[in-house]
């Protein structure tokens, strides 16, 4: 399987996980005190943010590999 197809599959998996997270996780807030500050975090939001971060890193890595391949093709062969 080519690198481009692997990234496509990974992005599809992130989208599917995001959809399943949205549909199955409750949106009830979690409250905690962190260093004396009251913090309210919604578990669904935290999960989707984490998945978005991983998807962004995957997209950046894909773009970087694409740029490296273009540079290798443009450089003269030894």
mmCIF file as gemmi writes it, N, C-alpha and C atoms, coordinates in Angstrom:
data_model
loop_
_atom_site.group_PDB
_atom_site.id
_atom_site.type_symbol
_atom_site.label_atom_id
_atom_site.label_alt_id
_atom_site.label_comp_id
_atom_site.label_asym_id
_atom_site.label_entity_id
_atom_site.label_seq_id
_atom_site.pdbx_PDB_ins_code
_atom_site.Cartn_x
_atom_site.Cartn_y
_atom_site.Cartn_z
_atom_site.occupancy
_atom_site.B_iso_or_equiv
_atom_site.pdbx_formal_charge
_atom_site.auth_seq_id
_atom_site.auth_asym_id
_atom_site.pdbx_PDB_model_num
ATOM 1 N N . UNK Axp A 1 ? 0.848 -1.176 0 1 0 ? 1 A 1
ATOM 2 C CA . UNK Axp A 1 ? 0 0 0 1 0 ? 1 A 1
ATOM 3 C C . UNK Axp A 1 ? 0.893 1.237 0 1 0 ? 1 A 1
ATOM 4 N N . UNK Axp A 2 ? 0.553 2.201 -0.815 1 0 ? 2 A 1
ATOM 5 C CA . UNK Axp A 2 ? 1.377 3.401 -0.924 1 0 ? 2 A 1
ATOM 6 C C . UNK Axp A 2 ? 1.189 4.289 0.304 1 0 ? 2 A 1
ATOM 7 N N . UNK Axp A 3 ? 2.13 5.207 0.477 1 0 ? 3 A 1
ATOM 8 C CA . UNK Axp A 3 ? 2.096 6.119 1.618 1 0 ? 3 A 1
ATOM 9 C C . UNK Axp A 3 ? 0.833 6.979 1.581 1 0 ? 3 A 1
ATOM 10 N N . UNK Axp A 4 ? 0.467 7.471 0.398 1 0 ? 4 A 1
ATOM 11 C CA . UNK Axp A 4 ? -0.722 8.306 0.269 1 0 ? 4 A 1
ATOM 12 C C . UNK Axp A 4 ? -1.997 7.576 0.682 1 0 ? 4 A 1
ATOM 13 N N . UNK Axp A 5 ? -2.096 6.304 0.309 1 0 ? 5 A 1
ATOM 14 C CA . UNK Axp A 5 ? -3.267 5.523 0.693 1 0 ? 5 A 1
ATOM 15 C C . UNK Axp A 5 ? -3.288 5.276 2.202 1 0 ? 5 A 1
ATOM 16 N N . UNK Axp A 6 ? -2.11 5.056 2.786 1 0 ? 6 A 1
ATOM 17 C CA . UNK Axp A 6 ? -2.042 4.853 4.236 1 0 ? 6 A 1
ATOM 18 C C . UNK Axp A 6 ? -2.52 6.097 4.976 1 0 ? 6 A 1
ATOM 19 N N . UNK Axp A 7 ? -2.131 7.273 4.497 1 0 ? 7 A 1
ATOM 20 C CA . UNK Axp A 7 ? -2.578 8.506 5.143 1 0 ? 7 A 1
ATOM 21 C C . UNK Axp A 7 ? -4.076 8.701 4.945 1 0 ? 7 A 1
ATOM 22 N N . UNK Axp A 8 ? -4.578 8.345 3.796 1 0 ? 8 A 1
ATOM 23 C CA . UNK Axp A 8 ? -6.015 8.432 3.56 1 0 ? 8 A 1
ATOM 24 C C . UNK Axp A 8 ? -6.798 7.528 4.502 1 0 ? 8 A 1
ATOM 25 N N . UNK Axp A 9 ? -6.296 6.326 4.692 1 0 ? 9 A 1
ATOM 26 C CA . UNK Axp A 9 ? -6.935 5.388 5.616 1 0 ? 9 A 1
ATOM 27 C C . UNK Axp A 9 ? -6.861 5.927 7.047 1 0 ? 9 A 1
ATOM 28 N N . UNK Axp A 10 ? -5.721 6.5 7.413 1 0 ? 10 A 1
ATOM 29 C CA . UNK Axp A 10 ? -5.567 7.051 8.759 1 0 ? 10 A 1
ATOM 30 C C . UNK Axp A 10 ? -6.53 8.214 8.988 1 0 ? 10 A 1
ATOM 31 N N . UNK Axp A 11 ? -6.672 9.094 7.998 1 0 ? 11 A 1
ATOM 32 C CA . UNK Axp A 11 ? -7.585 10.227 8.147 1 0 ? 11 A 1
ATOM 33 C C . UNK Axp A 11 ? -9.036 9.758 8.216 1 0 ? 11 A 1
ATOM 34 N N . UNK Axp A 12 ? -9.378 8.734 7.437 1 0 ? 12 A 1
ATOM 35 C CA . UNK Axp A 12 ? -10.715 8.161 7.509 1 0 ? 12 A 1
ATOM 36 C C . UNK Axp A 12 ? -10.96 7.569 8.895 1 0 ? 12 A 1
ATOM 37 N N . UNK Axp A 13 ? -9.947 6.888 9.44 1 0 ? 13 A 1
ATOM 38 C CA . UNK Axp A 13 ? -10.082 6.297 10.78 1 0 ? 13 A 1
ATOM 39 C C . UNK Axp A 13 ? -10.271 7.391 11.836 1 0 ? 13 A 1
ATOM 40 N N . UNK Axp A 14 ? -9.534 8.491 11.722 1 0 ? 14 A 1
ATOM 41 C CA . UNK Axp A 14 ? -9.725 9.598 12.661 1 0 ? 14 A 1
ATOM 42 C C . UNK Axp A 14 ? -11.141 10.165 12.556 1 0 ? 14 A 1
ATOM 43 N N . UNK Axp A 15 ? -11.634 10.319 11.341 1 0 ? 15 A 1
ATOM 44 C CA . UNK Axp A 15 ? -12.992 10.835 11.152 1 0 ? 15 A 1
ATOM 45 C C . UNK Axp A 15 ? -14.032 9.881 11.742 1 0 ? 15 A 1
ATOM 46 N N . UNK Axp A 16 ? -13.829 8.594 11.533 1 0 ? 16 A 1
ATOM 47 C CA . UNK Axp A 16 ? -14.746 7.595 12.077 1 0 ? 16 A 1
ATOM 48 C C . UNK Axp A 16 ? -14.704 7.599 13.605 1 0 ? 16 A 1
ATOM 49 N N . UNK Axp A 17 ? -13.501 7.664 14.175 1 0 ? 17 A 1
ATOM 50 C CA . UNK Axp A 17 ? -13.385 7.73 15.632 1 0 ? 17 A 1
ATOM 51 C C . UNK Axp A 17 ? -14.038 8.995 16.187 1 0 ? 17 A 1
ATOM 52 N N . UNK Axp A 18 ? -13.872 10.102 15.484 1 0 ? 18 A 1
ATOM 53 C CA . UNK Axp A 18 ? -14.5 11.341 15.911 1 0 ? 18 A 1
ATOM 54 C C . UNK Axp A 18 ? -16.021 11.231 15.896 1 0 ? 18 A 1
ATOM 55 N N . UNK Axp A 19 ? -16.567 10.653 14.835 1 0 ? 19 A 1
ATOM 56 C CA . UNK Axp A 19 ? -18.012 10.473 14.734 1 0 ? 19 A 1
ATOM 57 C C . UNK Axp A 19 ? -18.523 9.559 15.845 1 0 ? 19 A 1
ATOM 58 N N . UNK Axp A 20 ? -17.836 8.439 16.057 1 0 ? 20 A 1
ATOM 59 C CA . UNK Axp A 20 ? -18.248 7.519 17.121 1 0 ? 20 A 1
ATOM 60 C C . UNK Axp A 20 ? -18.131 8.167 18.495 1 0 ? 20 A 1
ATOM 61 N N . UNK Axp A 21 ? -17.093 8.967 18.703 1 0 ? 21 A 1
ATOM 62 C CA . UNK Axp A 21 ? -16.944 9.674 19.97 1 0 ? 21 A 1
ATOM 63 C C . UNK Axp A 21 ? -18.089 10.649 20.181 1 0 ? 21 A 1
ATOM 64 N N . UNK Axp A 22 ? -18.451 11.366 19.122 1 0 ? 22 A 1
ATOM 65 C CA . UNK Axp A 22 ? -19.532 12.348 19.218 1 0 ? 22 A 1
ATOM 66 C C . UNK Axp A 22 ? -20.861 11.662 19.559 1 0 ? 22 A 1
ATOM 67 N N . UNK Axp A 23 ? -21.101 10.508 18.947 1 0 ? 23 A 1
ATOM 68 C CA . UNK Axp A 23 ? -22.378 9.827 19.136 1 0 ? 23 A 1
ATOM 69 C C . UNK Axp A 23 ? -22.471 9.057 20.451 1 0 ? 23 A 1
ATOM 70 N N . UNK Axp A 24 ? -21.356 8.583 20.986 1 0 ? 24 A 1
ATOM 71 C CA . UNK Axp A 24 ? -21.424 7.683 22.132 1 0 ? 24 A 1
ATOM 72 C C . UNK Axp A 24 ? -21.022 8.319 23.462 1 0 ? 24 A 1
ATOM 73 N N . UNK Axp A 25 ? -20.186 9.33 23.462 1 0 ? 25 A 1
ATOM 74 C CA . UNK Axp A 25 ? -19.745 9.916 24.72 1 0 ? 25 A 1
ATOM 75 C C . UNK Axp A 25 ? -20.731 10.971 25.201 1 0 ? 25 A 1
ATOM 76 N N . UNK Axp A 26 ? -20.915 11.03 26.509 1 0 ? 26 A 1
ATOM 77 C CA . UNK Axp A 26 ? -21.814 12.05 27.055 1 0 ? 26 A 1
ATOM 78 C C . UNK Axp A 26 ? -21.098 13.397 27.071 1 0 ? 26 A 1
ATOM 79 N N . UNK Axp A 27 ? -21.894 14.449 27.091 1 0 ? 27 A 1
ATOM 80 C CA . UNK Axp A 27 ? -21.33 15.79 27.099 1 0 ? 27 A 1
ATOM 81 C C . UNK Axp A 27 ? -21.368 16.388 28.507 1 0 ? 27 A 1
ATOM 82 N N . UNK Axp A 28 ? -21.471 15.52 29.502 1 0 ? 28 A 1
ATOM 83 C CA . UNK Axp A 28 ? -21.508 15.988 30.89 1 0 ? 28 A 1
ATOM 84 C C . UNK Axp A 28 ? -20.123 16.514 31.287 1 0 ? 28 A 1
ATOM 85 N N . UNK Axp A 29 ? -20.082 17.631 31.994 1 0 ? 29 A 1
ATOM 86 C CA . UNK Axp A 29 ? -18.781 18.203 32.367 1 0 ? 29 A 1
ATOM 87 C C . UNK Axp A 29 ? -18.135 17.43 33.516 1 0 ? 29 A 1
ATOM 88 N N . UNK Axp A 30 ? -16.814 17.4 33.507 1 0 ? 30 A 1
ATOM 89 C CA . UNK Axp A 30 ? -16.031 16.867 34.624 1 0 ? 30 A 1
ATOM 90 C C . UNK Axp A 30 ? -15.438 18.073 35.335 1 0 ? 30 A 1
ATOM 91 N N . UNK Axp A 31 ? -15.598 18.129 36.637 1 0 ? 31 A 1
ATOM 92 C CA . UNK Axp A 31 ? -15.062 19.246 37.395 1 0 ? 31 A 1
ATOM 93 C C . UNK Axp A 31 ? -13.899 18.765 38.231 1 0 ? 31 A 1
ATOM 94 N N . UNK Axp A 32 ? -12.87 19.586 38.291 1 0 ? 32 A 1
ATOM 95 C CA . UNK Axp A 32 ? -11.676 19.251 39.06 1 0 ? 32 A 1
ATOM 96 C C . UNK Axp A 32 ? -11.038 20.549 39.532 1 0 ? 32 A 1
ATOM 97 N N . UNK Axp A 33 ? -10.271 20.439 40.591 1 0 ? 33 A 1
ATOM 98 C CA . UNK Axp A 33 ? -9.509 21.583 41.06 1 0 ? 33 A 1
ATOM 99 C C . UNK Axp A 33 ? -8.049 21.32 40.749 1 0 ? 33 A 1
ATOM 100 N N . UNK Axp A 34 ? -7.485 22.192 39.937 1 0 ? 34 A 1
ATOM 101 C CA . UNK Axp A 34 ? -6.105 22.045 39.502 1 0 ? 34 A 1
ATOM 102 C C . UNK Axp A 34 ? -5.327 23.257 39.992 1 0 ? 34 A 1
ATOM 103 N N . UNK Axp A 35 ? -4.413 23.036 40.916 1 0 ? 35 A 1
ATOM 104 C CA . UNK Axp A 35 ? -3.593 24.107 41.491 1 0 ? 35 A 1
ATOM 105 C C . UNK Axp A 35 ? -4.456 25.223 42.079 1 0 ? 35 A 1
ATOM 106 N N . UNK Axp A 36 ? -5.556 24.828 42.714 1 0 ? 36 A 1
ATOM 107 C CA . UNK Axp A 36 ? -6.425 25.799 43.358 1 0 ? 36 A 1
ATOM 108 C C . UNK Axp A 36 ? -7.399 26.481 42.424 1 0 ? 36 A 1
ATOM 109 N N . UNK Axp A 37 ? -7.446 26.076 41.167 1 0 ? 37 A 1
ATOM 110 C CA . UNK Axp A 37 ? -8.349 26.684 40.186 1 0 ? 37 A 1
ATOM 111 C C . UNK Axp A 37 ? -9.389 25.648 39.788 1 0 ? 37 A 1
ATOM 112 N N . UNK Axp A 38 ? -10.641 26.031 39.848 1 0 ? 38 A 1
ATOM 113 C CA . UNK Axp A 38 ? -11.724 25.14 39.436 1 0 ? 38 A 1
ATOM 114 C C . UNK Axp A 38 ? -11.713 24.998 37.918 1 0 ? 38 A 1
ATOM 115 N N . UNK Axp A 39 ? -11.617 23.759 37.418 1 0 ? 39 A 1
ATOM 116 C CA . UNK Axp A 39 ? -11.549 23.486 35.985 1 0 ? 39 A 1
ATOM 117 C C . UNK Axp A 39 ? -12.732 22.61 35.605 1 0 ? 39 A 1
ATOM 118 N N . UNK Axp A 40 ? -13.404 22.974 34.517 1 0 ? 40 A 1
ATOM 119 C CA . UNK Axp A 40 ? -14.517 22.18 34.007 1 0 ? 40 A 1
ATOM 120 C C . UNK Axp A 40 ? -14.179 21.748 32.585 1 0 ? 40 A 1
ATOM 121 N N . UNK Axp A 41 ? -14.091 20.447 32.381 1 0 ? 41 A 1
ATOM 122 C CA . UNK Axp A 41 ? -13.738 19.893 31.074 1 0 ? 41 A 1
ATOM 123 C C . UNK Axp A 41 ? -14.823 18.928 30.655 1 0 ? 41 A 1
ATOM 124 N N . UNK Axp A 42 ? -15.244 19.038 29.422 1 0 ? 42 A 1
ATOM 125 C CA . UNK Axp A 42 ? -16.211 18.077 28.882 1 0 ? 42 A 1
ATOM 126 C C . UNK Axp A 42 ? -15.423 16.947 28.217 1 0 ? 42 A 1
ATOM 127 N N . UNK Axp A 43 ? -15.763 15.711 28.607 1 0 ? 43 A 1
ATOM 128 C CA . UNK Axp A 43 ? -15.009 14.549 28.141 1 0 ? 43 A 1
ATOM 129 C C . UNK Axp A 43 ? -15.083 14.419 26.626 1 0 ? 43 A 1
ATOM 130 N N . UNK Axp A 44 ? -16.242 14.663 26.045 1 0 ? 44 A 1
ATOM 131 C CA . UNK Axp A 44 ? -16.391 14.581 24.587 1 0 ? 44 A 1
ATOM 132 C C . UNK Axp A 44 ? -15.488 15.604 23.903 1 0 ? 44 A 1
ATOM 133 N N . UNK Axp A 45 ? -15.466 16.809 24.422 1 0 ? 45 A 1
ATOM 134 C CA . UNK Axp A 45 ? -14.638 17.866 23.846 1 0 ? 45 A 1
ATOM 135 C C . UNK Axp A 45 ? -13.153 17.519 23.953 1 0 ? 45 A 1
ATOM 136 N N . UNK Axp A 46 ? -12.746 16.997 25.108 1 0 ? 46 A 1
ATOM 137 C CA . UNK Axp A 46 ? -11.344 16.618 25.28 1 0 ? 46 A 1
ATOM 138 C C . UNK Axp A 46 ? -10.951 15.5 24.311 1 0 ? 46 A 1
ATOM 139 N N . UNK Axp A 47 ? -11.834 14.534 24.122 1 0 ? 47 A 1
ATOM 140 C CA . UNK Axp A 47 ? -11.553 13.425 23.205 1 0 ? 47 A 1
ATOM 141 C C . UNK Axp A 47 ? -11.444 13.918 21.767 1 0 ? 47 A 1
ATOM 142 N N . UNK Axp A 48 ? -12.39 14.77 21.354 1 0 ? 48 A 1
ATOM 143 C CA . UNK Axp A 48 ? -12.35 15.288 19.986 1 0 ? 48 A 1
ATOM 144 C C . UNK Axp A 48 ? -11.141 16.187 19.766 1 0 ? 48 A 1
ATOM 145 N N . UNK Axp A 49 ? -10.743 16.929 20.784 1 0 ? 49 A 1
ATOM 146 C CA . UNK Axp A 49 ? -9.542 17.767 20.664 1 0 ? 49 A 1
ATOM 147 C C . UNK Axp A 49 ? -8.305 16.9 20.488 1 0 ? 49 A 1
ATOM 148 N N . UNK Axp A 50 ? -8.207 15.825 21.255 1 0 ? 50 A 1
ATOM 149 C CA . UNK Axp A 50 ? -7.066 14.918 21.14 1 0 ? 50 A 1
ATOM 150 C C . UNK Axp A 50 ? -7.035 14.25 19.767 1 0 ? 50 A 1
ATOM 151 N N . UNK Axp A 51 ? -8.186 13.802 19.278 1 0 ? 51 A 1
ATOM 152 C CA . UNK Axp A 51 ? -8.234 13.199 17.939 1 0 ? 51 A 1
ATOM 153 C C . UNK Axp A 51 ? -7.876 14.216 16.861 1 0 ? 51 A 1
ATOM 154 N N . UNK Axp A 52 ? -8.314 15.446 17.036 1 0 ? 52 A 1
ATOM 155 C CA . UNK Axp A 52 ? -7.958 16.5 16.091 1 0 ? 52 A 1
ATOM 156 C C . UNK Axp A 52 ? -6.465 16.769 16.074 1 0 ? 52 A 1
ATOM 157 N N . UNK Axp A 53 ? -5.847 16.735 17.252 1 0 ? 53 A 1
ATOM 158 C CA . UNK Axp A 53 ? -4.394 16.917 17.33 1 0 ? 53 A 1
ATOM 159 C C . UNK Axp A 53 ? -3.67 15.805 16.578 1 0 ? 53 A 1
ATOM 160 N N . UNK Axp A 54 ? -4.084 14.571 16.797 1 0 ? 54 A 1
ATOM 161 C CA . UNK Axp A 54 ? -3.448 13.445 16.103 1 0 ? 54 A 1
ATOM 162 C C . UNK Axp A 54 ? -3.669 13.521 14.588 1 0 ? 54 A 1
ATOM 163 N N . UNK Axp A 55 ? -4.876 13.912 14.183 1 0 ? 55 A 1
ATOM 164 C CA . UNK Axp A 55 ? -5.152 14.058 12.75 1 0 ? 55 A 1
ATOM 165 C C . UNK Axp A 55 ? -4.299 15.176 12.145 1 0 ? 55 A 1
ATOM 166 N N . UNK Axp A 56 ? -4.118 16.265 12.88 1 0 ? 56 A 1
ATOM 167 C CA . UNK Axp A 56 ? -3.278 17.366 12.392 1 0 ? 56 A 1
ATOM 168 C C . UNK Axp A 56 ? -1.831 16.924 12.241 1 0 ? 56 A 1
ATOM 169 N N . UNK Axp A 57 ? -1.327 16.194 13.215 1 0 ? 57 A 1
ATOM 170 C CA . UNK Axp A 57 ? 0.051 15.699 13.121 1 0 ? 57 A 1
ATOM 171 C C . UNK Axp A 57 ? 0.209 14.734 11.95 1 0 ? 57 A 1
ATOM 172 N N . UNK Axp A 58 ? -0.804 13.916 11.709 1 0 ? 58 A 1
ATOM 173 C CA . UNK Axp A 58 ? -0.76 12.999 10.578 1 0 ? 58 A 1
ATOM 174 C C . UNK Axp A 58 ? -0.757 13.766 9.262 1 0 ? 58 A 1
ATOM 175 N N . UNK Axp A 59 ? -1.578 14.808 9.164 1 0 ? 59 A 1
ATOM 176 C CA . UNK Axp A 59 ? -1.629 15.614 7.937 1 0 ? 59 A 1
ATOM 177 C C . UNK Axp A 59 ? -0.31 16.342 7.709 1 0 ? 59 A 1
ATOM 178 N N . UNK Axp A 60 ? 0.284 16.872 8.756 1 0 ? 60 A 1
ATOM 179 C CA . UNK Axp A 60 ? 1.572 17.561 8.628 1 0 ? 60 A 1
ATOM 180 C C . UNK Axp A 60 ? 2.657 16.584 8.183 1 0 ? 60 A 1
ATOM 181 N N . UNK Axp A 61 ? 2.635 15.389 8.741 1 0 ? 61 A 1
ATOM 182 C CA . UNK Axp A 61 ? 3.612 14.372 8.351 1 0 ? 61 A 1
ATOM 183 C C . UNK Axp A 61 ? 3.427 13.971 6.888 1 0 ? 61 A 1
ATOM 184 N N . UNK Axp A 62 ? 2.193 13.847 6.456 1 0 ? 62 A 1
ATOM 185 C CA . UNK Axp A 62 ? 1.912 13.514 5.062 1 0 ? 62 A 1
ATOM 186 C C . UNK Axp A 62 ? 2.412 14.617 4.132 1 0 ? 62 A 1
ATOM 187 N N . UNK Axp A 63 ? 2.138 15.856 4.483 1 0 ? 63 A 1
ATOM 188 C CA . UNK Axp A 63 ? 2.591 16.989 3.681 1 0 ? 63 A 1
ATOM 189 C C . UNK Axp A 63 ? 4.112 17.037 3.616 1 0 ? 63 A 1
ATOM 190 N N . UNK Axp A 64 ? 4.763 16.762 4.742 1 0 ? 64 A 1
ATOM 191 C CA . UNK Axp A 64 ? 6.231 16.756 4.783 1 0 ? 64 A 1
ATOM 192 C C . UNK Axp A 64 ? 6.801 15.665 3.88 1 0 ? 64 A 1
ATOM 193 N N . UNK Axp A 65 ? 6.227 14.472 3.936 1 0 ? 65 A 1
ATOM 194 C CA . UNK Axp A 65 ? 6.692 13.383 3.065 1 0 ? 65 A 1
ATOM 195 C C . UNK Axp A 65 ? 6.474 13.721 1.595 1 0 ? 65 A 1
ATOM 196 N N . UNK Axp A 66 ? 5.344 14.351 1.278 1 0 ? 66 A 1
ATOM 197 C CA . UNK Axp A 66 ? 5.067 14.753 -0.095 1 0 ? 66 A 1
ATOM 198 C C . UNK Axp A 66 ? 6.093 15.762 -0.583 1 0 ? 66 A 1
ATOM 199 N N . UNK Axp A 67 ? 6.434 16.741 0.266 1 0 ? 67 A 1
ATOM 200 C CA . UNK Axp A 67 ? 7.446 17.734 -0.104 1 0 ? 67 A 1
ATOM 201 C C . UNK Axp A 67 ? 8.818 17.088 -0.301 1 0 ? 67 A 1
ATOM 202 N N . UNK Axp A 68 ? 9.178 16.154 0.566 1 0 ? 68 A 1
ATOM 203 C CA . UNK Axp A 68 ? 10.469 15.47 0.433 1 0 ? 68 A 1
ATOM 204 C C . UNK Axp A 68 ? 10.541 14.666 -0.862 1 0 ? 68 A 1
ATOM 205 N N . UNK Axp A 69 ? 9.433 14.01 -1.224 1 0 ? 69 A 1
ATOM 206 C CA . UNK Axp A 69 ? 9.407 13.258 -2.481 1 0 ? 69 A 1
ATOM 207 C C . UNK Axp A 69 ? 9.558 14.191 -3.682 1 0 ? 69 A 1
ATOM 208 N N . UNK Axp A 70 ? 8.922 15.344 -3.64 1 0 ? 70 A 1
ATOM 209 C CA . UNK Axp A 70 ? 9.04 16.307 -4.745 1 0 ? 70 A 1
ATOM 210 C C . UNK Axp A 70 ? 10.462 16.837 -4.84 1 0 ? 70 A 1
ATOM 211 N N . UNK Axp A 71 ? 11.115 17.083 -3.707 1 0 ? 71 A 1
ATOM 212 C CA . UNK Axp A 71 ? 12.5 17.554 -3.723 1 0 ? 71 A 1
ATOM 213 C C . UNK Axp A 71 ? 13.437 16.499 -4.316 1 0 ? 71 A 1
ATOM 214 N N . UNK Axp A 72 ? 13.2 15.233 -3.942 1 0 ? 72 A 1
ATOM 215 C CA . UNK Axp A 72 ? 14.033 14.165 -4.469 1 0 ? 72 A 1
ATOM 216 C C . UNK Axp A 72 ? 13.85 14.006 -5.976 1 0 ? 72 A 1
ATOM 217 N N . UNK Axp A 73 ? 12.642 14.193 -6.455 1 0 ? 73 A 1
ATOM 218 C CA . UNK Axp A 73 ? 12.382 14.09 -7.892 1 0 ? 73 A 1
ATOM 219 C C . UNK Axp A 73 ? 12.99 15.273 -8.658 1 0 ? 73 A 1
ATOM 220 N N . UNK Axp A 74 ? 13.018 16.442 -8.024 1 0 ? 74 A 1
ATOM 221 C CA . UNK Axp A 74 ? 13.527 17.637 -8.689 1 0 ? 74 A 1
ATOM 222 C C . UNK Axp A 74 ? 15.055 17.704 -8.674 1 0 ? 74 A 1
ATOM 223 N N . UNK Axp A 75 ? 15.674 17.054 -7.701 1 0 ? 75 A 1
ATOM 224 C CA . UNK Axp A 75 ? 17.14 17.117 -7.621 1 0 ? 75 A 1
ATOM 225 C C . UNK Axp A 75 ? 17.749 16.216 -8.683 1 0 ? 75 A 1
ATOM 226 N N . UNK Axp A 76 ? 18.894 16.604 -9.227 1 0 ? 76 A 1
ATOM 227 C CA . UNK Axp A 76 ? 19.547 15.776 -10.251 1 0 ? 76 A 1
ATOM 228 C C . UNK Axp A 76 ? 20.053 14.465 -9.65 1 0 ? 76 A 1
ATOM 229 N N . UNK Axp A 77 ? 19.95 13.438 -10.438 1 0 ? 77 A 1
ATOM 230 C CA . UNK Axp A 77 ? 20.421 12.118 -9.999 1 0 ? 77 A 1
ATOM 231 C C . UNK Axp A 77 ? 21.934 12.036 -10.092 1 0 ? 77 A 1
ATOM 232 N N . UNK Axp A 78 ? 22.559 11.421 -9.113 1 0 ? 78 A 1
ATOM 233 C CA . UNK Axp A 78 ? 24.024 11.249 -9.126 1 0 ? 78 A 1
ATOM 234 C C . UNK Axp A 78 ? 24.445 10.032 -9.898 1 0 ? 78 A 1
